[in-house]
Amino acid sequence: MEVLSGRVLLRPVDPHRSLAFYRDVLGLAVYREFGPPESPGTVFFLGSGFLELSGSSPAPSAESVALWLQVRDLAAEHARLAAASVPVLRPPRREPWGLHEMWIADPDGTRIVLVEIPADHPLRRDSRPPA
């Protein structure tokens, strides 16, 4: 299987509240919008992938989906999100595997890990053999 793109699908309890969170609070760029105004569908850019908010769910399902978002400056994002009153589930810290991570949640309780990859981490190196 060749995967050319990917996205995470979320069915929020309140589509308008979740749209405002991802667009206005996190500041994700919109790739496309679709559907009627009472039930909007929105696809956001997530680096090389996508996040699609579409449809709705009768109740939150916090354990079924988590998002992993790489950021350039975790400390700056922590300060910005705290100023926006976003609850921090776990403050920034360096994990045993070498990444700097912080956990937050969206309005429905979906877990979001914000990650900063240090310059010396293996994810920053090209693992292909020299040409």
N, C-alpha and C positions, 0 to 999 in steps of 0.2 A: 504494500500500500504506500503510495506517495502522497504525503500530506503537504499541500501548498499553503494552507492558511488554517487558522483555528479560531474558535470563539467560545466563550462561556455563555451559556443561556441561563438567564434568571427569570423566574416568574414571580414578580413581587406582589405583596399583599396590596400595596397602594402604588400603582404605576406612576402617578404624578409625583408622589413623594420621593420615590426612588430615582426618577428622572432628574429631579432637582438636586438630589444628593450627588449623583455621579457627574452631572454636567456642571453644577454651580459650586459645590463644595470641593469635590476632588478635582474638578477642572478638566475632565476628559473631553477630548475633541470628538465631535459628532461625525461619523462616517456617512450615515444615512438615517432618515426617518420615514416611517410608513404607518399605515393604519388610520382609523378614524380618531378624532381628538379625544373622545371619551375613553379610548383604549389605545393609546399611542404605542408604537413600536419604535425603538431607537437602537441603533448600532453605534458603539463607540470604538475608536481606535484604542488598542492596548499594545503599544509597541508594534511587534510584528503580528499580533493577533487581534481579536475583536471581542467585545462584550455586547451581547444583545439582551435588551430588556423588552420582553413581549409577553402578551397575555397577562394573567394574574393568577394568584394562588389564594385559596381561602384562609391559609394560616402560614406563618413563617416556618421555614425549614432550615434552621441555622446550621445543622450538621451535614447537610447534603452537598453543599457547595462551599468552596473557599477560593479566593482569588489570590494570586501571587503577582505582585506588581513591583517591578524593579524601579527604584528612584535614584536620582543622581545624588541627592543630599538628604539623608534620613533625618538628621537633626533639624534641618529647615522645615521638612514636612511635618515633623513632630510638633514644632512650634506653631506652624500654620494651622494644623488640624486642631490642636488644643485651643487656639484662639477662636476657632469656629465651633467650639464646644462638642467636638467629636470625641466620644468616650474612647479612651485608650485601654484596650484589654490587657496589653502587656507592653511596657515601655521599651524603648530601643535598647538593645544589648547585642553583644557579639556572641554568636552561637558557637558551639563546639566545632561545627563544620566550617567556621570561618566567615560566615555572612553576618552582616549587621541587620537585625530584624526588629520590627515593631508590629504588634497586632492591633487592629481596630475592627469595628463592625459597621455594616451599613444599617439603615433604619429597620430592616427586618431581622437583624442579627446575623447576617451572613458574614463569616469571618474573612478578613482581608489582611494578608501579611504584606507589609511594605519592606522591601529588601534593598540594601545598598551593598554592592559587591566591591570589596576593597581591591585596590590596584594590584596587590600581590596574590589574589585568589586565583585558583586554577580556572575558574569560569572566564577570566580575563585573558587567558592564554590561548593561542591557536594550537590545538593538539594535533593538527595534520602534520605528517612528515614533510620535511623540506622538499621542494620541487627540484 
